[in-house]
Amino acid sequence: FSCLGRGSYLYGKPDHDTDLFIERVGDLPLTGFFCNGEIGPVGESTYIHGYTSAFGIVRPMGAVDAMT
Protein backbone atom coordinates (compact mmCIF):
# COMPACT_ATOMS: atom_id res chain seq x y z
CA PHE A 1 0.00 0.00 0.00
CA SER A 2 1.45 3.33 -0.94
CA CYS A 3 0.29 6.88 -0.31
CA LEU A 4 -0.96 8.47 -3.53
CA GLY A 5 1.49 11.34 -2.92
CA ARG A 6 4.45 9.01 -3.45
CA GLY A 7 5.75 7.77 -6.80
CA SER A 8 6.25 10.29 -9.59
CA TYR A 9 5.00 13.18 -7.44
CA LEU A 10 7.57 12.60 -4.69
CA TYR A 11 10.48 10.91 -6.49
CA GLY A 12 10.18 12.25 -10.03
CA LYS A 13 9.79 8.76 -11.51
CA PRO A 14 7.22 5.96 -11.31
CA ASP A 15 7.70 2.68 -9.42
CA HIS A 16 10.26 3.97 -6.88
CA ASP A 17 8.87 1.85 -4.02
CA THR A 18 8.50 -1.26 -6.18
CA ASP A 19 12.03 -0.94 -7.56
CA LEU A 20 13.47 -0.50 -4.05
CA PHE A 21 11.48 -3.49 -2.75
CA ILE A 22 12.83 -5.72 -5.55
CA GLU A 23 16.37 -4.44 -4.96
CA ARG A 24 16.25 -5.20 -1.22
CA VAL A 25 13.99 -8.27 -0.99
CA GLY A 26 14.12 -9.87 -4.42
CA ASP A 27 11.82 -10.33 -7.36
CA LEU A 28 8.77 -11.67 -5.51
CA PRO A 29 5.20 -11.43 -6.82
CA LEU A 30 3.97 -7.99 -5.77
CA THR A 31 0.62 -6.24 -5.91
CA GLY A 32 -0.94 -3.29 -4.15
CA PHE A 33 -2.81 -0.04 -4.49
CA PHE A 34 -2.51 3.63 -3.63
CA CYS A 35 -4.05 4.98 -0.42
CA ASN A 36 -4.81 8.42 0.93
CA GLY A 37 -3.67 8.27 4.54
CA GLU A 38 -2.54 5.21 6.44
CA ILE A 39 -3.48 4.45 10.05
CA GLY A 40 -0.73 3.24 12.36
CA PRO A 41 0.75 3.53 15.84
CA VAL A 42 3.38 5.94 17.11
CA GLY A 43 4.27 4.93 20.64
CA GLU A 44 1.05 4.41 22.58
CA SER A 45 -1.16 6.45 20.19
CA THR A 46 -2.65 5.86 16.75
CA TYR A 47 -2.30 8.45 13.99
CA ILE A 48 -3.14 8.95 10.32
CA HIS A 49 0.14 9.05 8.39
CA GLY A 50 0.82 10.48 4.95
CA TYR A 51 3.48 9.73 2.32
CA THR A 52 3.98 6.21 3.64
CA SER A 53 4.39 2.84 2.00
CA ALA A 54 3.69 -0.56 3.55
CA PHE A 55 4.52 -4.01 2.23
CA GLY A 56 3.33 -7.41 3.41
CA ILE A 57 5.01 -10.63 2.35
CA VAL A 58 2.74 -13.66 2.04
CA ARG A 59 4.17 -17.13 1.64
CA PRO A 60 2.80 -20.66 1.90
CA MET A 61 2.96 -22.28 5.32
CA GLY A 62 6.10 -24.37 5.69
CA ALA A 63 8.00 -22.43 3.03
CA VAL A 64 11.71 -22.06 3.70
CA ASP A 65 12.66 -18.49 4.53
CA ALA A 66 15.37 -17.62 1.99
CA MET A 67 16.24 -14.44 3.87
CA THR A 68 17.70 -16.19 6.95
C-alpha positions in Angstrom: 0.0 0.0 0.0 1.5 3.3 -0.9 0.3 6.9 -0.3 -1.0 8.5 -3.5 1.5 11.3 -2.9 4.5 9.0 -3.4 5.7 7.8 -6.8 6.3 10.3 -9.6 5.0 13.2 -7.4 7.6 12.6 -4.7 10.5 10.9 -6.5 10.2 12.3 -10.0 9.8 8.8 -11.5 7.2 6.0 -11.3 7.7 2.7 -9.4 10.3 4.0 -6.9 8.9 1.8 -4.0 8.5 -1.3 -6.2 12.0 -0.9 -7.6 13.5 -0.5 -4.1 11.5 -3.5 -2.8 12.8 -5.7 -5.6 16.4 -4.4 -5.0 16.3 -5.2 -1.2 14.0 -8.3 -1.0 14.1 -9.9 -4.4 11.8 -10.3 -7.4 8.8 -11.7 -5.5 5.2 -11.4 -6.8 4.0 -8.0 -5.8 0.6 -6.2 -5.9 -0.9 -3.3 -4.2 -2.8 0.0 -4.5 -2.5 3.6 -3.6 -4.1 5.0 -0.4 -4.8 8.4 0.9 -3.7 8.3 4.5 -2.5 5.2 6.4 -3.5 4.4 10.1 -0.7 3.2 12.4 0.8 3.5 15.8 3.4 5.9 17.1 4.3 4.9 20.6 1.0 4.4 22.6 -1.2 6.4 20.2 -2.7 5.9 16.7 -2.3 8.5 14.0 -3.1 8.9 10.3 0.1 9.1 8.4 0.8 10.5 4.9 3.5 9.7 2.3 4.0 6.2 3.6 4.4 2.8 2.0 3.7 -0.6 3.6 4.5 -4.0 2.2 3.3 -7.4 3.4 5.0 -10.6 2.4 2.7 -13.7 2.0 4.2 -17.1 1.6 2.8 -20.7 1.9 3.0 -22.3 5.3 6.1 -24.4 5.7 8.0 -22.4 3.0 11.7 -22.1 3.7 12.7 -18.5 4.5 15.4 -17.6 2.0 16.2 -14.4 3.9 17.7 -16.2 7.0 
